[in-house]
Structures are given as structure tokens and as C-alpha cells.
């Protein structure tokens, strides 16, 4: 293998590695977006439960 072929091979490996890292980062960003939406949904559900509990307490005390 000549010097030029070795350099080309190293460049191809570096580019492939970089592409794999970008794919992994994109998947990670996508999953964090999904988890943030699910956390928001959970917070909304907990808020609704709290409101229902507070209304129930106020009705009982009246």
C-alpha cells in the first residue's frame, strides 16, 4: 500500500467515524426531546391531580 493510499484510507475511516458520531448525537437529541415532552405531560397530570385534591378538600371543609 502506498503512502497516498494509506492517507486516503485514514481519511475515509475518520469521515465514517465522524458520521457515526453525528448519527448518535442526533438520536440522543431526539430522545431527549421526547423525554422532555413526556416530563411536561407528567407535570400537567400532577397539576391536575393537585387541583382535584384541593377542590375536594375545600368542598369537604365547607
CHARMM internal coordinates of N, CA and C (Angstrom, degrees):
IC EDIT
DIST 1 N 1 CA 1.4452
DIST 1 CA 1 C 1.5393
ANGL 1 N 1 CA 1 C 107.46
DIST 1 C 2 N 1.2994
ANGL 1 CA 1 C 2 N 115.17
DIHE 1 N 1 CA 1 C 2 N 130.46
DIST 2 N 2 CA 1.4670
ANGL 1 C 2 N 2 CA 119.05
DIHE 1 CA 1 C 2 N 2 CA -178.71
DIST 2 CA 2 C 1.5217
ANGL 2 N 2 CA 2 C 110.38
DIHE 1 C 2 N 2 CA 2 C -80.12
DIST 2 C 3 N 1.3060
ANGL 2 CA 2 C 3 N 114.93
DIHE 2 N 2 CA 2 C 3 N 170.54
DIST 3 N 3 CA 1.4692
ANGL 2 C 3 N 3 CA 120.82
DIHE 2 CA 2 C 3 N 3 CA -179.26
DIST 3 CA 3 C 1.5298
ANGL 3 N 3 CA 3 C 110.78
DIHE 2 C 3 N 3 CA 3 C -62.23
DIST 3 C 4 N 1.3323
ANGL 3 CA 3 C 4 N 116.57
DIHE 3 N 3 CA 3 C 4 N -42.04
DIST 4 N 4 CA 1.4703
ANGL 3 C 4 N 4 CA 120.81
DIHE 3 CA 3 C 4 N 4 CA 179.95
DIST 4 CA 4 C 1.5266
ANGL 4 N 4 CA 4 C 111.05
DIHE 3 C 4 N 4 CA 4 C -63.25
DIST 4 C 5 N 1.3160
ANGL 4 CA 4 C 5 N 117.22
DIHE 4 N 4 CA 4 C 5 N -41.23
DIST 5 N 5 CA 1.4653
ANGL 4 C 5 N 5 CA 120.87
DIHE 4 CA 4 C 5 N 5 CA 179.01
DIST 5 CA 5 C 1.5244
ANGL 5 N 5 CA 5 C 110.84
DIHE 4 C 5 N 5 CA 5 C -64.06
DIST 5 C 6 N 1.3264
ANGL 5 CA 5 C 6 N 116.40
DIHE 5 N 5 CA 5 C 6 N -39.83
DIST 6 N 6 CA 1.4640
ANGL 5 C 6 N 6 CA 119.97
DIHE 5 CA 5 C 6 N 6 CA 177.89
DIST 6 CA 6 C 1.5257
ANGL 6 N 6 CA 6 C 111.20
DIHE 5 C 6 N 6 CA 6 C -63.37
DIST 6 C 7 N 1.3268
ANGL 6 CA 6 C 7 N 116.13
DIHE 6 N 6 CA 6 C 7 N -41.34
DIST 7 N 7 CA 1.4725
ANGL 6 C 7 N 7 CA 120.35
DIHE 6 CA 6 C 7 N 7 CA 179.20
DIST 7 CA 7 C 1.5252
ANGL 7 N 7 CA 7 C 110.19
DIHE 6 C 7 N 7 CA 7 C -64.86
DIST 7 C 8 N 1.3412
ANGL 7 CA 7 C 8 N 117.05
DIHE 7 N 7 CA 7 C 8 N -43.62
DIST 8 N 8 CA 1.4700
ANGL 7 C 8 N 8 CA 120.86
DIHE 7 CA 7 C 8 N 8 CA 178.73
DIST 8 CA 8 C 1.5277
ANGL 8 N 8 CA 8 C 110.83
DIHE 7 C 8 N 8 CA 8 C -62.40
DIST 8 C 9 N 1.3312
ANGL 8 CA 8 C 9 N 116.34
DIHE 8 N 8 CA 8 C 9 N -42.35
DIST 9 N 9 CA 1.4627
ANGL 8 C 9 N 9 CA 120.63
DIHE 8 CA 8 C 9 N 9 CA 179.94
DIST 9 CA 9 C 1.5311
ANGL 9 N 9 CA 9 C 110.29
DIHE 8 C 9 N 9 CA 9 C -63.45
DIST 9 C 10 N 1.3225
ANGL 9 CA 9 C 10 N 116.74
DIHE 9 N 9 CA 9 C 10 N -43.70
DIST 10 N 10 CA 1.4633
ANGL 9 C 10 N 10 CA 120.71
DIHE 9 CA 9 C 10 N 10 CA 178.88
DIST 10 CA 10 C 1.5251
ANGL 10 N 10 CA 10 C 110.94
DIHE 9 C 10 N 10 CA 10 C -63.03
DIST 10 C 11 N 1.3324
ANGL 10 CA 10 C 11 N 116.90
DIHE 10 N 10 CA 10 C 11 N -40.03
DIST 11 N 11 CA 1.4656
ANGL 10 C 11 N 11 CA 120.79
DIHE 10 CA 10 C 11 N 11 CA 178.88
DIST 11 CA 11 C 1.5263
ANGL 11 N 11 CA 11 C 110.74
DIHE 10 C 11 N 11 CA 11 C -64.79
DIST 11 C 12 N 1.3323
ANGL 11 CA 11 C 12 N 116.94
DIHE 11 N 11 CA 11 C 12 N -42.19
DIST 12 N 12 CA 1.4659
ANGL 11 C 12 N 12 CA 120.49
DIHE 11 CA 11 C 12 N 12 CA 178.92
DIST 12 CA 12 C 1.5285
ANGL 12 N 12 CA 12 C 111.23
DIHE 11 C 12 N 12 CA 12 C -62.97
DIST 12 C 13 N 1.3192
ANGL 12 CA 12 C 13 N 116.20
DIHE 12 N 12 CA 12 C 13 N -41.75
DIST 13 N 13 CA 1.4651
ANGL 12 C 13 N 13 CA 119.93
DIHE 12 CA 12 C 13 N 13 CA 179.16
DIST 13 CA 13 C 1.5247
ANGL 13 N 13 CA 13 C 110.39
DIHE 12 C 13 N 13 CA 13 C -64.49
DIST 13 C 14 N 1.3339
ANGL 13 CA 13 C 14 N 116.51
DIHE 13 N 13 CA 13 C 14 N -41.45
DIST 14 N 14 CA 1.4656
ANGL 13 C 14 N 14 CA 120.38
DIHE 13 CA 13 C 14 N 14 CA 179.60
DIST 14 CA 14 C 1.5237
ANGL 14 N 14 CA 14 C 111.20
DIHE 13 C 14 N 14 CA 14 C -63.86
DIST 14 C 15 N 1.3221
ANGL 14 CA 14 C 15 N 116.91
DIHE 14 N 14 CA 14 C 15 N -42.28
DIST 15 N 15 CA 1.4686
ANGL 14 C 15 N 15 CA 120.81
DIHE 14 CA 14 C 15 N 15 CA 179.54
DIST 15 CA 15 C 1.5256
ANGL 15 N 15 CA 15 C 110.30
DIHE 14 C 15 N 15 CA 15 C -65.47
DIST 15 C 16 N 1.3269
ANGL 15 CA 15 C 16 N 117.30
DIHE 15 N 15 CA 15 C 16 N -43.69
DIST 16 N 16 CA 1.4663
ANGL 15 C 16 N 16 CA 120.61
DIHE 15 CA 15 C 16 N 16 CA 179.26
DIST 16 CA 16 C 1.5254
ANGL 16 N 16 CA 16 C 110.71
DIHE 15 C 16 N 16 CA 16 C -62.09
DIST 16 C 17 N 1.3140
ANGL 16 CA 16 C 17 N 116.37
DIHE 16 N 16 CA 16 C 17 N -40.91
DIST 17 N 17 CA 1.4700
ANGL 16 C 17 N 17 CA 120.50
DIHE 16 CA 16 C 17 N 17 CA 178.61
DIST 17 CA 17 C 1.5277
ANGL 17 N 17 CA 17 C 110.50
DIHE 16 C 17 N 17 CA 17 C -64.05
DIST 17 C 18 N 1.3169
ANGL 17 CA 17 C 18 N 116.57
DIHE 17 N 17 CA 17 C 18 N -42.64
DIST 18 N 18 CA 1.4662
ANGL 17 C 18 N 18 CA 120.97
DIHE 17 CA 17 C 18 N 18 CA 179.35
DIST 18 CA 18 C 1.5310
ANGL 18 N 18 CA 18 C 110.93
DIHE 17 C 18 N 18 CA 18 C -62.44
DIST 18 C 19 N 1.3229
ANGL 18 CA 18 C 19 N 116.79
DIHE 18 N 18 CA 18 C 19 N -41.82
DIST 19 N 19 CA 1.4689
ANGL 18 C 19 N 19 CA 120.87
DIHE 18 CA 18 C 19 N 19 CA 178.79
DIST 19 CA 19 C 1.5241
ANGL 19 N 19 CA 19 C 110.37
DIHE 18 C 19 N 19 CA 19 C -63.37
DIST 19 C 20 N 1.3203
ANGL 19 CA 19 C 20 N 117.58
DIHE 19 N 19 CA 19 C 20 N -42.02
DIST 20 N 20 CA 1.4679
ANGL 19 C 20 N 20 CA 121.06
DIHE 19 CA 19 C 20 N 20 CA 178.27
DIST 20 CA 20 C 1.5273
ANGL 20 N 20 CA 20 C 110.98
DIHE 19 C 20 N 20 CA 20 C -62.22
DIST 20 C 21 N 1.3301
ANGL 20 CA 20 C 21 N 116.68
DIHE 20 N 20 CA 20 C 21 N -40.55
DIST 21 N 21 CA 1.4687
ANGL 20 C 21 N 21 CA 119.90
DIHE 20 CA 20 C 21 N 21 CA 178.04
DIST 21 CA 21 C 1.5232
ANGL 21 N 21 CA 21 C 111.22
DIHE 20 C 21 N 21 CA 21 C -64.27
DIST 21 C 22 N 1.3352
ANGL 21 CA 21 C 22 N 116.93
DIHE 21 N 21 CA 21 C 22 N -40.73
DIST 22 N 22 CA 1.4627
ANGL 21 C 22 N 22 CA 120.22
DIHE 21 CA 21 C 22 N 22 CA 178.36
DIST 22 CA 22 C 1.5248
ANGL 22 N 22 CA 22 C 111.10
DIHE 21 C 22 N 22 CA 22 C -64.26
DIST 22 C 23 N 1.3342
ANGL 22 CA 22 C 23 N 117.19
DIHE 22 N 22 CA 22 C 23 N -40.32
DIST 23 N 23 CA 1.4709
ANGL 22 C 23 N 23 CA 120.62
DIHE 22 CA 22 C 23 N 23 CA 177.81
DIST 23 CA 23 C 1.5254
ANGL 23 N 23 CA 23 C 110.47
DIHE 22 C 23 N 23 CA 23 C -61.60
DIST 23 C 24 N 1.3254
ANGL 23 CA 23 C 24 N 116.11
DIHE 23 N 23 CA 23 C 24 N -45.47
DIST 24 N 24 CA 1.4644
ANGL 23 C 24 N 24 CA 120.19
DIHE 23 CA 23 C 24 N 24 CA -179.58
DIST 24 CA 24 C 1.5223
ANGL 24 N 24 CA 24 C 110.68
DIHE 23 C 24 N 24 CA 24 C -63.48
DIST 24 C 25 N 1.3127
ANGL 24 CA 24 C 25 N 116.82
DIHE 24 N 24 CA 24 C 25 N -39.72
DIST 25 N 25 CA 1.4648
ANGL 24 C 25 N 25 CA 120.56
DIHE 24 CA 24 C 25 N 25 CA 179.48
DIST 25 CA 25 C 1.5220
ANGL 25 N 25 CA 25 C 110.96
DIHE 24 C 25 N 25 CA 25 C -66.81
DIST 25 C 26 N 1.3371
ANGL 25 CA 25 C 26 N 116.95
DIHE 25 N 25 CA 25 C 26 N -39.24
DIST 26 N 26 CA 1.4606
ANGL 25 C 26 N 26 CA 120.86
DIHE 25 CA 25 C 26 N 26 CA 178.70
DIST 26 CA 26 C 1.5248
ANGL 26 N 26 CA 26 C 110.61
DIHE 25 C 26 N 26 CA 26 C -64.59
DIST 26 C 27 N 1.3290
ANGL 26 CA 26 C 27 N 117.18
DIHE 26 N 26 CA 26 C 27 N -42.02
DIST 27 N 27 CA 1.4647
ANGL 26 C 27 N 27 CA 120.28
DIHE 26 CA 26 C 27 N 27 CA 178.39
DIST 27 CA 27 C 1.5248
ANGL 27 N 27 CA 27 C 110.77
DIHE 26 C 27 N 27 CA 27 C -64.92
DIST 27 C 28 N 1.3177
ANGL 27 CA 27 C 28 N 116.18
DIHE 27 N 27 CA 27 C 28 N -38.90
DIST 28 N 28 CA 1.4591
ANGL 27 C 28 N 28 CA 120.53
DIHE 27 CA 27 C 28 N 28 CA 179.26
DIST 28 CA 28 C 1.5246
ANGL 28 N 28 CA 28 C 110.28
DIHE 27 C 28 N 28 CA 28 C -65.12
DIST 28 C 29 N 1.3279
ANGL 28 CA 28 C 29 N 117.14
DIHE 28 N 28 CA 28 C 29 N -42.31
DIST 29 N 29 CA 1.4610
ANGL 28 C 29 N 29 CA 121.02
DIHE 28 CA 28 C 29 N 29 CA 179.10
DIST 29 CA 29 C 1.5236
ANGL 29 N 29 CA 29 C 110.37
DIHE 28 C 29 N 29 CA 29 C -64.33
DIST 29 C 30 N 1.3258
ANGL 29 CA 29 C 30 N 116.60
DIHE 29 N 29 CA 29 C 30 N -39.81
DIST 30 N 30 CA 1.4579
ANGL 29 C 30 N 30 CA 120.66
DIHE 29 CA 29 C 30 N 30 CA 179.95
DIST 30 CA 30 C 1.5257
ANGL 30 N 30 CA 30 C 110.51
DIHE 29 C 30 N 30 CA 30 C -65.32
DIST 30 C 31 N 1.3050
ANGL 30 CA 30 C 31 N 117.45
DIHE 30 N 30 CA 30 C 31 N -43.03
DIST 31 N 31 CA 1.4602
ANGL 30 C 31 N 31 CA 119.82
DIHE 30 CA 30 C 31 N 31 CA -179.02
DIST 31 CA 31 C 1.5187
ANGL 31 N 31 CA 31 C 111.08
DIHE 30 C 31 N 31 CA 31 C -68.84
DIST 31 C 32 N 1.3273
ANGL 31 CA 31 C 32 N 117.90
DIHE 31 N 31 CA 31 C 32 N -34.18
DIST 32 N 32 CA 1.4626
ANGL 31 C 32 N 32 CA 119.16
DIHE 31 CA 31 C 32 N 32 CA 178.02
DIST 32 CA 32 C 1.5190
ANGL 32 N 32 CA 32 C 110.30
DIHE 31 C 32 N 32 CA 32 C -68.97
DIST 32 C 33 N 1.3375
ANGL 32 CA 32 C 33 N 117.44
DIHE 32 N 32 CA 32 C 33 N -33.51
DIST 33 N 33 CA 1.4597
ANGL 32 C 33 N 33 CA 120.46
DIHE 32 CA 32 C 33 N 33 CA 176.34
DIST 33 CA 33 C 1.5209
ANGL 33 N 33 CA 33 C 109.63
DIHE 32 C 33 N 33 CA 33 C -64.67
DIST 33 C 34 N 1.3294
ANGL 33 CA 33 C 34 N 116.60
DIHE 33 N 33 CA 33 C 34 N -44.05
DIST 34 N 34 CA 1.4619
ANGL 33 C 34 N 34 CA 120.40
DIHE 33 CA 33 C 34 N 34 CA 178.90
DIST 34 CA 34 C 1.5190
ANGL 34 N 34 CA 34 C 110.79
DIHE 33 C 34 N 34 CA 34 C -62.76
DIST 34 C 35 N 1.3153
ANGL 34 CA 34 C 35 N 117.70
DIHE 34 N 34 CA 34 C 35 N -42.26
DIST 35 N 35 CA 1.4558
ANGL 34 C 35 N 35 CA 119.70
DIHE 34 CA 34 C 35 N 35 CA -178.41
DIST 35 CA 35 C 1.5212
ANGL 35 N 35 CA 35 C 111.07
DIHE 34 C 35 N 35 CA 35 C -68.97
DIST 35 C 36 N 1.3315
ANGL 35 CA 35 C 36 N 117.41
DIHE 35 N 35 CA 35 C 36 N -31.90
DIST 36 N 36 CA 1.4625
ANGL 35 C 36 N 36 CA 118.42
DIHE 35 CA 35 C 36 N 36 CA 177.71
DIST 36 CA 36 C 1.5255
ANGL 36 N 36 CA 36 C 110.35
DIHE 35 C 36 N 36 CA 36 C -67.96
DIST 36 C 37 N 1.3210
ANGL 36 CA 36 C 37 N 117.20
DIHE 36 N 36 CA 36 C 37 N -37.25
DIST 37 N 37 CA 1.4633
ANGL 36 C 37 N 37 CA 119.84
DIHE 36 CA 36 C 37 N 37 CA 176.64
DIST 37 CA 37 C 1.5273
ANGL 37 N 37 CA 37 C 110.37
DIHE 36 C 37 N 37 CA 37 C -65.50
DIST 37 C 38 N 1.3168
ANGL 37 CA 37 C 38 N 117.00
DIHE 37 N 37 CA 37 C 38 N -41.06
DIST 38 N 38 CA 1.4640
ANGL 37 C 38 N 38 CA 119.16
DIHE 37 CA 37 C 38 N 38 CA -179.48
DIST 38 CA 38 C 1.5220
ANGL 38 N 38 CA 38 C 110.38
DIHE 37 C 38 N 38 CA 38 C -67.29
DIST 38 C 39 N 1.3462
ANGL 38 CA 38 C 39 N 117.03
DIHE 38 N 38 CA 38 C 39 N -37.29
DIST 39 N 39 CA 1.4678
ANGL 38 C 39 N 39 CA 119.53
DIHE 38 CA 38 C 39 N 39 CA 176.50
DIST 39 CA 39 C 1.5191
ANGL 39 N 39 CA 39 C 110.80
DIHE 38 C 39 N 39 CA 39 C -63.28
DIST 39 C 40 N 1.3311
ANGL 39 CA 39 C 40 N 116.98
DIHE 39 N 39 CA 39 C 40 N -38.71
DIST 40 N 40 CA 1.4585
ANGL 39 C 40 N 40 CA 120.64
DIHE 39 CA 39 C 40 N 40 CA 178.06
DIST 40 CA 40 C 1.5245
ANGL 40 N 40 CA 40 C 109.97
DIHE 39 C 40 N 40 CA 40 C -63.42
DIST 40 C 41 N 1.3242
ANGL 40 CA 40 C 41 N 116.81
DIHE 40 N 40 CA 40 C 41 N -42.65
DIST 41 N 41 CA 1.4637
ANGL 40 C 41 N 41 CA 120.47
DIHE 40 CA 40 C 41 N 41 CA 178.27
DIST 41 CA 41 C 1.5136
ANGL 41 N 41 CA 41 C 111.92
DIHE 40 C 41 N 41 CA 41 C -62.29
DIST 41 C 42 N 1.3257
ANGL 41 CA 41 C 42 N 116.79
DIHE 41 N 41 CA 41 C 42 N -40.83
DIST 42 N 42 CA 1.4663
ANGL 41 C 42 N 42 CA 120.56
DIHE 41 CA 41 C 42 N 42 CA 179.28
DIST 42 CA 42 C 1.5209
ANGL 42 N 42 CA 42 C 110.16
DIHE 41 C 42 N 42 CA 42 C -64.73
DIST 42 C 43 N 1.3298
ANGL 42 CA 42 C 43 N 116.95
DIHE 42 N 42 CA 42 C 43 N -41.64
DIST 43 N 43 CA 1.4657
ANGL 42 C 43 N 43 CA 120.51
DIHE 42 CA 42 C 43 N 43 CA 178.60
DIST 43 CA 43 C 1.5253
ANGL 43 N 43 CA 43 C 110.66
DIHE 42 C 43 N 43 CA 43 C -61.54
DIST 43 C 44 N 1.3408
ANGL 43 CA 43 C 44 N 116.28
DIHE 43 N 43 CA 43 C 44 N -40.84
DIST 44 N 44 CA 1.4649
ANGL 43 C 44 N 44 CA 119.54
DIHE 43 CA 43 C 44 N 44 CA 179.53
DIST 44 CA 44 C 1.5255
ANGL 44 N 44 CA 44 C 110.52
DIHE 43 C 44 N 44 CA 44 C -64.55
DIST 44 C 45 N 1.3234
ANGL 44 CA 44 C 45 N 117.39
DIHE 44 N 44 CA 44 C 45 N -41.75
DIST 45 N 45 CA 1.4616
ANGL 44 C 45 N 45 CA 120.38
DIHE 44 CA 44 C 45 N 45 CA 179.23
DIST 45 CA 45 C 1.5243
ANGL 45 N 45 CA 45 C 110.87
DIHE 44 C 45 N 45 CA 45 C -63.43
DIST 45 C 46 N 1.3272
ANGL 45 CA 45 C 46 N 116.89
DIHE 45 N 45 CA 45 C 46 N -42.06
DIST 46 N 46 CA 1.4594
ANGL 45 C 46 N 46 CA 120.09
DIHE 45 CA 45 C 46 N 46 CA 179.49
DIST 46 CA 46 C 1.5206
ANGL 46 N 46 CA 46 C 110.56
DIHE 45 C 46 N 46 CA 46 C -64.94
DIST 46 C 47 N 1.3288
ANGL 46 CA 46 C 47 N 117.25
DIHE 46 N 46 CA 46 C 47 N -37.81
DIST 47 N 47 CA 1.4589
ANGL 46 C 47 N 47 CA 120.61
DIHE 46 CA 46 C 47 N 47 CA 178.11
DIST 47 CA 47 C 1.5254
ANGL 47 N 47 CA 47 C 109.94
DIHE 46 C 47 N 47 CA 47 C -63.45
DIST 47 C 48 N 1.3252
ANGL 47 CA 47 C 48 N 116.93
DIHE 47 N 47 CA 47 C 48 N -43.22
DIST 48 N 48 CA 1.4671
ANGL 47 C 48 N 48 CA 120.45
DIHE 47 CA 47 C 48 N 48 CA 178.75
DIST 48 CA 48 C 1.5251
ANGL 48 N 48 CA 48 C 110.67
DIHE 47 C 48 N 48 CA 48 C -62.34
DIST 48 C 49 N 1.3322
ANGL 48 CA 48 C 49 N 117.06
DIHE 48 N 48 CA 48 C 49 N -41.25
DIST 49 N 49 CA 1.4687
ANGL 48 C 49 N 49 CA 120.16
DIHE 48 CA 48 C 49 N 49 CA 178.99
DIST 49 CA 49 C 1.5193
ANGL 49 N 49 CA 49 C 110.76
DIHE 48 C 49 N 49 CA 49 C -62.81
DIST 49 C 50 N 1.3347
ANGL 49 CA 49 C 50 N 115.90
DIHE 49 N 49 CA 49 C 50 N -42.58
DIST 50 N 50 CA 1.4592
ANGL 49 C 50 N 50 CA 120.24
DIHE 49 CA 49 C 50 N 50 CA 179.89
DIST 50 CA 50 C 1.5231
ANGL 50 N 50 CA 50 C 110.69
DIHE 49 C 50 N 50 CA 50 C -61.13
DIST 50 C 51 N 1.3289
ANGL 50 CA 50 C 51 N 116.54
DIHE 50 N 50 CA 50 C 51 N -43.77
DIST 51 N 51 CA 1.4633
ANGL 50 C 51 N 51 CA 120.95
DIHE 50 CA 50 C 51 N 51 CA -179.89
DIST 51 CA 51 C 1.5210
ANGL 51 N 51 CA 51 C 110.03
DIHE 50 C 51 N 51 CA 51 C -62.26
DIST 51 C 52 N 1.3184
ANGL 51 CA 51 C 52 N 117.00
DIHE 51 N 51 CA 51 C 52 N -44.17
DIST 52 N 52 CA 1.4672
ANGL 51 C 52 N 52 CA 120.55
DIHE 51 CA 51 C 52 N 52 CA 179.75
DIST 52 CA 52 C 1.5230
ANGL 52 N 52 CA 52 C 110.16
DIHE 51 C 52 N 52 CA 52 C -62.48
DIST 52 C 53 N 1.3351
ANGL 52 CA 52 C 53 N 117.47
DIHE 52 N 52 CA 52 C 53 N -42.74
DIST 53 N 53 CA 1.4613
ANGL 52 C 53 N 53 CA 120.41
DIHE 52 CA 52 C 53 N 53 CA 179.68
DIST 53 CA 53 C 1.5239
ANGL 53 N 53 CA 53 C 111.03
DIHE 52 C 53 N 53 CA 53 C -64.28
DIST 53 C 54 N 1.3218
ANGL 53 CA 53 C 54 N 116.85
DIHE 53 N 53 CA 53 C 54 N -42.47
DIST 54 N 54 CA 1.4650
ANGL 53 C 54 N 54 CA 119.83
DIHE 53 CA 53 C 54 N 54 CA -179.71
DIST 54 CA 54 C 1.5218
ANGL 54 N 54 CA 54 C 111.14
DIHE 53 C 54 N 54 CA 54 C -65.78
DIST 54 C 55 N 1.3275
ANGL 54 CA 54 C 55 N 117.30
DIHE 54 N 54 CA 54 C 55 N -39.46
DIST 55 N 55 CA 1.4674
ANGL 54 C 55 N 55 CA 120.09
DIHE 54 CA 54 C 55 N 55 CA 178.00
DIST 55 CA 55 C 1.5268
ANGL 55 N 55 CA 55 C 110.26
DIHE 54 C 55 N 55 CA 55 C -64.11
DIST 55 C 56 N 1.3198
ANGL 55 CA 55 C 56 N 115.84
DIHE 55 N 55 CA 55 C 56 N -40.99
DIST 56 N 56 CA 1.4629
ANGL 55 C 56 N 56 CA 119.44
DIHE 55 CA 55 C 56 N 56 CA 179.04
DIST 56 CA 56 C 1.5165
ANGL 56 N 56 CA 56 C 111.37
DIHE 55 C 56 N 56 CA 56 C -62.88
DIST 56 C 57 N 1.3119
ANGL 56 CA 56 C 57 N 117.66
DIHE 56 N 56 CA 56 C 57 N -41.01
DIST 57 N 57 CA 1.4631
ANGL 56 C 57 N 57 CA 121.17
DIHE 56 CA 56 C 57 N 57 CA 178.94
DIST 57 CA 57 C 1.5151
ANGL 57 N 57 CA 57 C 111.13
DIHE 56 C 57 N 57 CA 57 C -65.71
DIST 57 C 58 N 1.3310
ANGL 57 CA 57 C 58 N 116.54
DIHE 57 N 57 CA 57 C 58 N -41.07
DIST 58 N 58 CA 1.4641
ANGL 57 C 58 N 58 CA 118.98
DIHE 57 CA 57 C 58 N 58 CA -178.34
DIST 58 CA 58 C 1.5268
ANGL 58 N 58 CA 58 C 110.59
DIHE 57 C 58 N 58 CA 58 C -69.00
DIST 58 C 59 N 1.3241
ANGL 58 CA 58 C 59 N 117.71
DIHE 58 N 58 CA 58 C 59 N -33.64
DIST 59 N 59 CA 1.4620
ANGL 58 C 59 N 59 CA 120.01
DIHE 58 CA 58 C 59 N 59 CA 178.35
DIST 59 CA 59 C 1.5284
ANGL 59 N 59 CA 59 C 110.74
DIHE 58 C 59 N 59 CA 59 C -69.85
DIST 59 C 60 N 1.3413
ANGL 59 CA 59 C 60 N 116.49
DIHE 59 N 59 CA 59 C 60 N -37.68
DIST 60 N 60 CA 1.4618
ANGL 59 C 60 N 60 CA 119.70
DIHE 59 CA 59 C 60 N 60 CA 179.48
DIST 60 CA 60 C 1.5235
ANGL 60 N 60 CA 60 C 111.67
DIHE 59 C 60 N 60 CA 60 C -68.10
DIST 60 C 61 N 1.3264
ANGL 60 CA 60 C 61 N 116.50
DIHE 60 N 60 CA 60 C 61 N -36.57
DIST 61 N 61 CA 1.4620
ANGL 60 C 61 N 61 CA 119.47
DIHE 60 CA 60 C 61 N 61 CA -176.53
DIST 61 CA 61 C 1.5251
ANGL 61 N 61 CA 61 C 111.95
DIHE 60 C 61 N 61 CA 61 C -78.90
DIST 61 C 62 N 1.3178
ANGL 61 CA 61 C 62 N 118.79
DIHE 61 N 61 CA 61 C 62 N -16.92
DIST 62 N 62 CA 1.4654
ANGL 61 C 62 N 62 CA 121.06
DIHE 61 CA 61 C 62 N 62 CA -177.29
DIST 62 CA 62 C 1.5047
ANGL 62 N 62 CA 62 C 112.42
DIHE 61 C 62 N 62 CA 62 C -79.99
END
COOR INIT
IC SEED 1 N 1 CA 1 C
IC BUILD
